[in-house]
Every structure is written in C-alpha cells, then in structure tokens.
Amino acid sequence: MRRVSRAINRVLLGATGVVLLGAGGLVLLGGLGLPAKWHLHLPAHWPWSRPDDVLLSAHQRTRWTGQGWWWPVVIAALAVFVLLMLWWLLSQLRRHRVNEILVDSGDGEGATLRGRALEGVLAAESESLEGVDRAGVLLTGRRSEPRVRALLALAPHADPETVVRRLSDEAVAHARRSAGLDRLPADVRLRAVKHRPERVS
C-alpha cells in the first residue's frame, strides 16, 4: 500500500511539474515576443503569441460576475484548493513513519516486524527507566535502516545524562538486537515535566 501511495505521489508531482513548466514556457514565449522574433508560424488560436496577449478576454473574465452564485463558488473552490495544497505540502515535509522493519531470520527468507509493535516496546521500556515520566517513540527512515525518534518527559529529579545513556545501552540496544539490526540510530529530545503547584493547608 505504501509503495502504491509513493508511486501515486510521484506521478502527481511529475504531472504538476510538467503542467507548470509548460504553462511557464508558453507565458515566457509570448511575453518575450519570441514567436515573431524566431519567425514561428503558430496557429491562429495559439495563446500568448505576442507580449500584449492575455489568457482571457474581458468578456470571458466578466461573463459570470453578475450572477449571484459566481463569487461564492470561486471563493469556495479557491479555499478547497489552498487547503489541499497545504495538506500536500505538509505530507511532503513530515518524515515518513516506518510501518514494518526487515528482520534477518537467518534462513535466507527474512521476516518483517511491525513498526508500531517495536515503537510500543521501546516506549514502554523507556518509561520504565528511572526519571522518565512519559515517553513517545517514532520509527522513521527505511525498512532496512530504521531510525528512532524519542521524546522523553523527565521528572524533576532526573539526571538527563544518565537517562540518555541508559536509553542507549538498554532500550535501544535491546530493540536493535531483537530486530537483528546492525545499527539503530536514535534522536532523543528531552523536556521537563511541569507539575501544577498544590495548595497545602
């Protein structure tokens, strides 16, 4: 499913790039008056053949503006378009989660391990460390080379250096060995837990 999603994403990006490149080339061609300079014999209906050409005539631009439904439809369509583009942009910027990890089973066939299962084990073992109040773990990277992104909420008495060392030596090391990985890099972010002051009477 993820491969299909990636293929669709690449096709959409490629098609969008081709359309934008073609439109930009047409605008540049007409804006600089290149058809006349290069003596290109373009069809009579060809758009943007001269610098003073426009995409839409005044009649075409104002044809529906007198209708009551026109502006609400235009605004709604543009709003939907902007939201879709923002969603697409955010989906490109965020790091992709690893759904499964390739495990060397030793028989030449290999096996897969669910990424969420390993995340759950890592989070549980991280929370069991002294000084860790809560832990969130996310696997990124590739199936054959996953990476760990961990966010640890530390208790007030916790020693950050000790917590990070134990996380590397225990939780991450256990996960690396159980998954049969040669290496399992980890990016760890720490934040202090803020407790509400309690009133004592």
Order of alpha helices (4+ residues) and beta strands (2+ residues): alpha-alpha-alpha-alpha-beta-beta-alpha-beta-beta-alpha-alpha-beta
